[in-house]
C-alpha cells in the first residue's frame, strides 16, 4: 500500500500458519482479511455489532478493548456508536480538547486521599481496597475505571510490594499525563479516526467505508493510500474492511490474493430514530468556566453540583440571552459562554440529549485577574458536556 512497495509477509511472521490462530478459530474467514459489502452506513453498523458478538463467541477470552473501529473521518462513526450504545457495549471516551485531567473530580479525590497518606507505606492492593470504600460510583464511571487501571498497573509494576505512598503519587501524575497524550479514556471499544489511531494496535480492527475520497491526482492518491495503510496495519490478528456501494473505498479493489475473502452481509438492521445521530463534545471555550464561582460557598448551586454525577443527563435552557445548564429537577448548575450560547441558541430544539462526561474542580486562583473581583467562592465545580443532535441538524 506504500507506493511502489508491494505487500509482503513480515519476516518474523513467515513461520506462522496462514491466518494465525484464527485460521482454526474462525470457520468463516479462517483468519483471512475480510472485505465485507454492506448496503449503507446503518447496515455497516449492524454488521459490526453482529461480528463483535460472533468474535466473542468464538473466543471467550476476547475483551471489549481488543476491538478498534476506524474511519477516515468522524462521520461514519456516529451510526456505529449509536448501535453499540443501544446494545449496551462499552467504548473508550474521547477527551475534550484541552481537558485538564488533574482537575477531574474523581482524579482529585484519589490524589487528595493519597496525599493524606503520603508519609505512609502501603501495598497497591491495600490502597485499592481502601479507596473503593471512599468512592460512591463504580463500573459505570469512566474516571474511576481510569483510577482502577492505574492501581492495577502499579500493583503489577511493584509486585504489590510495601512502598511509600509518595512514589504512588508520582506515578499517578505520570499516568495521567500519559492518558492526556493518548486523548481517550475507558476500557471499552476504541472508536476513532485513522489519524488518531497512529501508534496503536488492536487484535481486531474494522475499517469503515462511506467517507473515502476519490483521488484527483497522484499526490492525493498517495496521501489517501497512506491513510488506508495506517488503518490496516493497526490490526494484530484480524482485519475487516467495509465496502458500501456507490462510491466505495477506491483502494479495496487493489487488495487481492488468497489472503482475502470477499463477503456480503445479509443481516437486517432495524431503523430507529436513535440511530441517525451526531455527537459533539463541548470545548471549554463554550462554557462559562467561573459561573458557579460567582456565588458564595453557601449558595445552593454548589450543593447541586456536588450531587451531579458523571454520565448524568442535563439540559440547556434559554434564560433571556443566556443559556443555562440545568439538572433534571431544573436547578441551574452552570452556563454556556457567549461563544457557546451563540453556537447552540438556534439548535436548542434539535438537541436529543446533553450528558456530563466529566466534572472539573476550579478554585479562586484560576480566573484571569480581570475576573477575580467577581469570584465569591474558594472552590467550585464545572460540568464538561457532550451534546447529541440528529445528524441532519448539522
C-alpha positions as a Python dict, from the first residue, in 0.01 Angstrom:
ca = {
    (1, 'X'): (0, 0, 0),
    (2, 'X'): (304, 227, 15),
    (3, 'X'): (362, 342, -341),
    (4, 'X'): (586, 101, -532),
    (5, 'X'): (639, -126, -231),
    (6, 'X'): (438, -449, -273),
    (7, 'X'): (255, -611, 19),
    (8, 'X'): (465, -890, 170),
    (9, 'X'): (470, -1101, 484),
    (10, 'X'): (665, -970, 781),
    (11, 'X'): (977, -1185, 815),
    (12, 'X'): (907, -1251, 1182),
    (13, 'X'): (566, -1394, 1088),
    (14, 'X'): (676, -1612, 797),
    (15, 'X'): (686, -1931, 1010),
    (16, 'X'): (327, -1873, 1132),
    (17, 'X'): (36, -2062, 983),
    (18, 'X'): (-179, -1860, 737),
    (19, 'X'): (-443, -1673, 935),
    (20, 'X'): (-264, -1727, 1267),
    (21, 'X'): (-471, -1884, 1544),
    (22, 'X'): (-788, -1754, 1376),
    (23, 'X'): (-717, -1991, 1089),
    (24, 'X'): (-861, -2258, 1317),
    (25, 'X'): (-1091, -2049, 1539),
    (26, 'X'): (-1295, -1882, 1263),
    (27, 'X'): (-1471, -2118, 1019),
    (28, 'X'): (-1586, -1825, 804),
    (29, 'X'): (-1270, -1631, 727),
    (30, 'X'): (-1006, -1869, 864),
    (31, 'X'): (-803, -1565, 962),
    (32, 'X'): (-806, -1402, 619),
    (33, 'X'): (-866, -1032, 559),
    (34, 'X'): (-1239, -981, 507),
    (35, 'X'): (-1377, -729, 258),
    (36, 'X'): (-1741, -707, 359),
    (37, 'X'): (-2008, -550, 139),
    (38, 'X'): (-2289, -369, 323),
    (39, 'X'): (-2583, -163, 199),
    (40, 'X'): (-2535, 169, 381),
    (41, 'X'): (-2382, 322, 698),
    (42, 'X'): (-2658, 183, 922),
    (43, 'X'): (-2620, -164, 772),
    (44, 'X'): (-2244, -126, 826),
    (45, 'X'): (-2305, -51, 1195),
    (46, 'X'): (-2532, -353, 1232),
    (47, 'X'): (-2271, -580, 1075),
    (48, 'X'): (-2004, -458, 1317),
    (49, 'X'): (-2221, -528, 1621),
    (50, 'X'): (-2302, -879, 1498),
    (51, 'X'): (-1941, -951, 1409),
    (52, 'X'): (-1820, -838, 1752),
    (53, 'X'): (-2073, -1079, 1903),
    (54, 'X'): (-1950, -1358, 1675),
    (55, 'X'): (-1581, -1300, 1755),
    (56, 'X'): (-1651, -1303, 2129),
    (57, 'X'): (-1848, -1627, 2094),
    (58, 'X'): (-1556, -1788, 1908),
    (59, 'X'): (-1302, -1679, 2168),
    (60, 'X'): (-1441, -1606, 2519),
    (61, 'X'): (-1105, -1454, 2621),
    (62, 'X'): (-1158, -1156, 2385),
    (63, 'X'): (-1217, -827, 2571),
    (64, 'X'): (-1405, -514, 2461),
    (65, 'X'): (-1076, -327, 2448),
    (66, 'X'): (-947, -574, 2184),
    (67, 'X'): (-1168, -406, 1922),
    (68, 'X'): (-1096, -92, 1718),
    (69, 'X'): (-1338, 71, 1475),
    (70, 'X'): (-1158, 317, 1249),
    (71, 'X'): (-1270, 556, 979),
    (72, 'X'): (-1116, 819, 758),
    (73, 'X'): (-1329, 1093, 919),
    (74, 'X'): (-1559, 1108, 1223),
    (75, 'X'): (-1887, 1099, 1028),
    (76, 'X'): (-1930, 720, 978),
    (77, 'X'): (-1851, 650, 1343),
    (78, 'X'): (-2176, 809, 1467),
    (79, 'X'): (-2408, 533, 1339),
    (80, 'X'): (-2177, 263, 1477),
    (81, 'X'): (-2158, 432, 1816),
    (82, 'X'): (-2537, 466, 1832),
    (83, 'X'): (-2594, 98, 1750),
    (84, 'X'): (-2332, -20, 2001),
    (85, 'X'): (-2457, 213, 2275),
    (86, 'X'): (-2813, 91, 2223),
    (87, 'X'): (-2678, -261, 2277),
    (88, 'X'): (-2500, -152, 2596),
    (89, 'X'): (-2146, -210, 2466),
    (90, 'X'): (-1876, -3, 2644),
    (91, 'X'): (-1645, 223, 2447),
    (92, 'X'): (-1342, 436, 2508),
    (93, 'X'): (-1430, 803, 2553),
    (94, 'X'): (-1253, 1074, 2353),
    (95, 'X'): (-1137, 1365, 2569),
    (96, 'X'): (-1248, 1721, 2509),
    (97, 'X'): (-968, 1935, 2366),
    (98, 'X'): (-761, 2089, 2645),
    (99, 'X'): (-939, 1900, 2924),
    (100, 'X'): (-719, 1933, 3238),
    (101, 'X'): (-730, 1575, 3368),
    (102, 'X'): (-577, 1664, 3703),
    (103, 'X'): (-883, 1881, 3768),
    (104, 'X'): (-1132, 1597, 3710),
    (105, 'X'): (-1328, 1537, 4032),
    (106, 'X'): (-1252, 1166, 4066),
    (107, 'X'): (-880, 1210, 4000),
    (108, 'X'): (-866, 1491, 4255),
    (109, 'X'): (-1043, 1272, 4511),
    (110, 'X'): (-789, 992, 4456),
    (111, 'X'): (-492, 1230, 4470),
    (112, 'X'): (-624, 1406, 4780),
    (113, 'X'): (-677, 1073, 4957),
    (114, 'X'): (-324, 957, 4868),
    (115, 'X'): (-166, 1282, 4980),
    (116, 'X'): (-313, 1237, 5327),
    (117, 'X'): (-118, 908, 5338),
    (118, 'X'): (195, 1048, 5173),
    (119, 'X'): (423, 960, 5466),
    (120, 'X'): (284, 606, 5499),
    (121, 'X'): (397, 281, 5337),
    (122, 'X'): (133, 80, 5152),
    (123, 'X'): (74, -206, 4913),
    (124, 'X'): (-116, -121, 4595),
    (125, 'X'): (-375, -388, 4682),
    (126, 'X'): (-441, -222, 5021),
    (127, 'X'): (-488, 115, 4852),
    (128, 'X'): (-731, -43, 4603),
    (129, 'X'): (-938, -190, 4885),
    (130, 'X'): (-943, 128, 5094),
    (131, 'X'): (-1008, 365, 4805),
    (132, 'X'): (-1302, 154, 4688),
    (133, 'X'): (-1475, 247, 5013),
    (134, 'X'): (-1415, 619, 4960),
    (135, 'X'): (-1591, 647, 4627),
    (136, 'X'): (-1959, 605, 4561),
    (137, 'X'): (-1960, 522, 4188),
    (138, 'X'): (-1821, 206, 4037),
    (139, 'X'): (-1804, 37, 3695),
    (140, 'X'): (-2013, 293, 3505),
    (141, 'X'): (-1783, 586, 3588),
    (142, 'X'): (-1503, 615, 3331),
    (143, 'X'): (-1283, 816, 3569),
    (144, 'X'): (-1294, 556, 3846),
    (145, 'X'): (-1221, 300, 3575),
    (146, 'X'): (-912, 505, 3495),
    (147, 'X'): (-802, 507, 3861),
    (148, 'X'): (-861, 130, 3880),
    (149, 'X'): (-650, 80, 3567),
    (150, 'X'): (-367, 283, 3723),
    (151, 'X'): (-378, 93, 4053),
    (152, 'X'): (-377, -242, 3875),
    (153, 'X'): (-82, -133, 3660),
    (154, 'X'): (106, -2, 3965),
    (155, 'X'): (33, -324, 4153),
    (156, 'X'): (193, -529, 3874),
    (157, 'X'): (485, -285, 3835),
    (158, 'X'): (573, -306, 4207),
    (159, 'X'): (482, -674, 4258),
    (160, 'X'): (246, -539, 4524),
    (161, 'X'): (540, -450, 4749),
    (162, 'X'): (512, -222, 5053),
    (163, 'X'): (632, 118, 4930),
    (164, 'X'): (595, 487, 5026),
    (165, 'X'): (266, 641, 4913),
    (166, 'X'): (470, 931, 4772),
    (167, 'X'): (602, 701, 4500),
    (168, 'X'): (246, 605, 4404),
    (169, 'X'): (150, 973, 4384),
    (170, 'X'): (440, 1044, 4147),
    (171, 'X'): (341, 750, 3925),
    (172, 'X'): (-21, 866, 3921),
    (173, 'X'): (86, 1207, 3791),
    (174, 'X'): (288, 1035, 3517),
    (175, 'X'): (-3, 805, 3433),
    (176, 'X'): (-246, 1098, 3400),
    (177, 'X'): (-2, 1283, 3173),
    (178, 'X'): (21, 972, 2953),
    (179, 'X'): (-359, 946, 2931),
    (180, 'X'): (-381, 1310, 2830),
    (181, 'X'): (-142, 1245, 2541),
    (182, 'X'): (-350, 946, 2428),
    (183, 'X'): (-670, 1161, 2442),
    (184, 'X'): (-900, 867, 2523),
    (185, 'X'): (-1010, 704, 2848),
    (186, 'X'): (-1207, 393, 2934),
    (187, 'X'): (-1174, 20, 2882),
    (188, 'X'): (-1424, -40, 2603),
    (189, 'X'): (-1423, -50, 2224),
    (190, 'X'): (-1190, 201, 2060),
    (191, 'X'): (-1361, 422, 1800),
    (192, 'X'): (-1154, 682, 1622),
    (193, 'X'): (-1035, 835, 1300),
    (194, 'X'): (-739, 654, 1148),
    (195, 'X'): (-522, 960, 1204),
    (196, 'X'): (-588, 950, 1581),
    (197, 'X'): (-511, 577, 1591),
    (198, 'X'): (-150, 615, 1477),
    (199, 'X'): (89, 427, 1703),
    (200, 'X'): (-178, 194, 1842),
    (201, 'X'): (-252, -173, 1773),
    (202, 'X'): (-555, -392, 1842),
    (203, 'X'): (-628, -762, 1792),
    (204, 'X'): (-944, -694, 1588),
    (205, 'X'): (-982, -395, 1356),
    (206, 'X'): (-1272, -273, 1141),
    (207, 'X'): (-1204, -3, 879),
    (208, 'X'): (-1527, 175, 784),
    (209, 'X'): (-1638, 287, 440),
    (210, 'X'): (-1854, 582, 341),
    (211, 'X'): (-1615, 876, 355),
    (212, 'X'): (-1317, 791, 136),
    (213, 'X'): (-1224, 1049, -128),
    (214, 'X'): (-1182, 956, -491),
    (215, 'X'): (-825, 1080, -559),
    (216, 'X'): (-800, 1353, -822),
    (217, 'X'): (-425, 1331, -879),
    (218, 'X'): (-122, 1121, -789),
    (219, 'X'): (-29, 1325, -481),
    (220, 'X'): (-379, 1298, -337),
    (221, 'X'): (-391, 928, -423),
    (222, 'X'): (-66, 867, -237),
    (223, 'X'): (-191, 1053, 71),
    (224, 'X'): (-520, 858, 79),
    (225, 'X'): (-327, 535, 27),
    (226, 'X'): (-110, 614, 331),
    (227, 'X'): (-419, 672, 543),
    (228, 'X'): (-559, 336, 435),
    (229, 'X'): (-225, 169, 509),
    (230, 'X'): (-216, 313, 860),
    (231, 'X'): (-571, 188, 928),
    (232, 'X'): (-499, -164, 805),
    (233, 'X'): (-174, -200, 996),
    (234, 'X'): (-341, -131, 1332),
    (235, 'X'): (-465, -494, 1321),
    (236, 'X'): (-270, -761, 1510),
    (237, 'X'): (-493, -1065, 1447),
    (238, 'X'): (-796, -997, 1227),
    (239, 'X'): (-891, -724, 984),
    (240, 'X'): (-1228, -637, 831),
    (241, 'X'): (-1260, -376, 556),
    (242, 'X'): (-1611, -247, 490),
    (243, 'X'): (-1747, -169, 143),
    (244, 'X'): (-2053, 45, 70),
    (245, 'X'): (-2182, 59, -293),
    (246, 'X'): (-2190, 381, -487),
    (247, 'X'): (-1851, 532, -417),
    (248, 'X'): (-1664, 265, -218),
    (249, 'X'): (-1314, 297, -80),
    (250, 'X'): (-1107, 317, -402),
    (251, 'X'): (-823, 108, -261),
    (252, 'X'): (-1028, -203, -186),
    (253, 'X'): (-1004, -320, -548),
    (254, 'X'): (-624, -332, -514),
    (255, 'X'): (-634, -576, -223),
    (256, 'X'): (-632, -916, -391),
    (257, 'X'): (-493, -1259, -321),
    (258, 'X'): (-566, -1579, -134),
    (259, 'X'): (-526, -1390, 194),
    (260, 'X'): (-853, -1205, 121),
    (261, 'X'): (-1210, -1329, 141),
    (262, 'X'): (-1496, -1117, -3),
    (263, 'X'): (-1823, -1140, 191),
    (264, 'X'): (-2166, -980, 177),
    (265, 'X'): (-2355, -905, 498),
    (266, 'X'): (-2719, -1001, 460),
    (267, 'X'): (-2837, -936, 814),
    (268, 'X'): (-3124, -699, 887),
    (269, 'X'): (-3092, -378, 1087),
    (270, 'X'): (-3393, -209, 1238),
    (271, 'X'): (-3404, 162, 1157),
    (272, 'X'): (-3453, 375, 1467),
    (273, 'X'): (-3488, 743, 1548),
    (274, 'X'): (-3191, 693, 1779),
    (275, 'X'): (-2955, 586, 1502),
    (276, 'X'): (-2900, 894, 1288),
    (277, 'X'): (-2710, 1098, 1544),
    (278, 'X'): (-2422, 1337, 1570),
    (279, 'X'): (-2210, 1369, 1886),
    (280, 'X'): (-2034, 1691, 1984),
    (281, 'X'): (-1803, 1738, 2280),
    (282, 'X'): (-1818, 2094, 2409),
    (283, 'X'): (-1478, 2257, 2438),
    (284, 'X'): (-1403, 2459, 2750),
    (285, 'X'): (-1435, 2773, 2539),
    (286, 'X'): (-1810, 2703, 2514),
    (287, 'X'): (-1854, 2701, 2893),
    (288, 'X'): (-1864, 2993, 3136),
    (289, 'X'): (-1585, 2847, 3347),
    (290, 'X'): (-1639, 3055, 3659),
    (291, 'X'): (-2017, 3087, 3672),
    (292, 'X'): (-2055, 2883, 3994),
    (293, 'X'): (-1756, 3068, 4140),
    (294, 'X'): (-1954, 3393, 4131),
    (295, 'X'): (-2184, 3253, 4403),
    (296, 'X'): (-2076, 3231, 4771),
    (297, 'X'): (-1984, 2889, 4908),
    (298, 'X'): (-2316, 2878, 5097),
    (299, 'X'): (-2523, 2912, 4777),
    (300, 'X'): (-2729, 2601, 4681),
    (301, 'X'): (-2560, 2584, 4338),
    (302, 'X'): (-2254, 2422, 4496),
    (303, 'X'): (-2468, 2154, 4659),
    (304, 'X'): (-2645, 2087, 4329),
    (305, 'X'): (-2309, 2046, 4155),
    (306, 'X'): (-2185, 1812, 4429),
    (307, 'X'): (-2485, 1585, 4361),
    (308, 'X'): (-2415, 1577, 3986),
    (309, 'X'): (-2255, 1256, 3858),
    (310, 'X'): (-2050, 1169, 3551),
    (311, 'X'): (-2279, 1022, 3286),
    (312, 'X'): (-2589, 1202, 3414),
    (313, 'X'): (-2811, 1390, 3168),
    (314, 'X'): (-2868, 1765, 3196),
    (315, 'X'): (-3043, 2019, 2972),
    (316, 'X'): (-2988, 2355, 2805),
    (317, 'X'): (-3245, 2620, 2894),
    (318, 'X'): (-3257, 2971, 2749),
    (319, 'X'): (-3291, 3247, 3007),
    (320, 'X'): (-3316, 3579, 2821),
    (321, 'X'): (-2994, 3597, 2618),
    (322, 'X'): (-2814, 3337, 2833),
    (323, 'X'): (-2822, 2958, 2807),
    (324, 'X'): (-2820, 2780, 3142),
    (325, 'X'): (-2722, 2420, 3213),
    (326, 'X'): (-2981, 2265, 3443),
    (327, 'X'): (-3016, 1931, 3620),
    (328, 'X'): (-3318, 1703, 3596),
    (329, 'X'): (-3502, 1896, 3869),
    (330, 'X'): (-3449, 2226, 3688),
    (331, 'X'): (-3174, 2361, 3915),
    (332, 'X'): (-2915, 2577, 3739),
    (333, 'X'): (-2566, 2426, 3753),
    (334, 'X'): (-2365, 2629, 3504),
    (335, 'X'): (-2396, 2848, 3198),
    (336, 'X'): (-2264, 2845, 2843),
    (337, 'X'): (-2014, 3113, 2749),
    (338, 'X'): (-2107, 3379, 2493),
    (339, 'X'): (-1936, 3165, 2229),
    (340, 'X'): (-2121, 2854, 2340),
    (341, 'X'): (-2458, 3030, 2355),
    (342, 'X'): (-2405, 3172, 2007),
    (343, 'X'): (-2341, 2823, 1870),
    (344, 'X'): (-2631, 2643, 2040),
    (345, 'X'): (-2905, 2907, 2062),
    (346, 'X'): (-3056, 2822, 1722),
    (347, 'X'): (-3012, 2448, 1773),
    (348, 'X'): (-3185, 2407, 2109),
    (349, 'X'): (-3494, 2245, 1955),
    (350, 'X'): (-3279, 1983, 1781),
    (351, 'X'): (-3092, 1857, 2089),
    (352, 'X'): (-3165, 1494, 2172),
    (353, 'X'): (-2950, 1467, 2483),
    (354, 'X'): (-2687, 1650, 2687),
    (355, 'X'): (-2470, 1437, 2916),
    (356, 'X'): (-2189, 1501, 3164),
    (357, 'X'): (-1857, 1347, 3056),
    (358, 'X'): (-1650, 1497, 3339),
    (359, 'X'): (-1676, 1733, 3634),
    (360, 'X'): (-1384, 1970, 3684),
    (361, 'X'): (-1280, 2140, 4006),
    (362, 'X'): (-1170, 2503, 3996),
    (363, 'X'): (-1053, 2747, 4262),
    (364, 'X'): (-1017, 3117, 4333),
    (365, 'X'): (-673, 3138, 4172),
    (366, 'X'): (-786, 3005, 3832),
    (367, 'X'): (-973, 3301, 3675),
    (368, 'X'): (-794, 3579, 3494),
    (369, 'X'): (-711, 3868, 3728),
    (370, 'X'): (-968, 4083, 3546),
    (371, 'X'): (-1243, 3850, 3674),
    (372, 'X'): (-1109, 3796, 4025),
    (373, 'X'): (-1339, 4061, 4173),
    (374, 'X'): (-1644, 3860, 4058),
    (375, 'X'): (-1535, 3544, 4243),
    (376, 'X'): (-1713, 3477, 4572),
    (377, 'X'): (-1624, 3115, 4637),
    (378, 'X'): (-1291, 2948, 4715),
    (379, 'X'): (-1376, 2633, 4515),
    (380, 'X'): (-1642, 2527, 4266),
    (381, 'X'): (-1716, 2262, 4006),
    (382, 'X'): (-1785, 2274, 3633),
    (383, 'X'): (-1956, 2006, 3420),
    (384, 'X'): (-1795, 1919, 3086),
    (385, 'X'): (-2062, 1814, 2837),
    (386, 'X'): (-2140, 1616, 2525),
    (387, 'X'): (-2441, 1708, 2308),
    (388, 'X'): (-2628, 1464, 2085),
    (389, 'X'): (-2826, 1602, 1790),
    (390, 'X'): (-2977, 1446, 1475),
    (391, 'X'): (-2711, 1417, 1204),
    (392, 'X'): (-2931, 1608, 963),
    (393, 'X'): (-2938, 1905, 1203),
    (394, 'X'): (-2569, 1969, 1135),
}
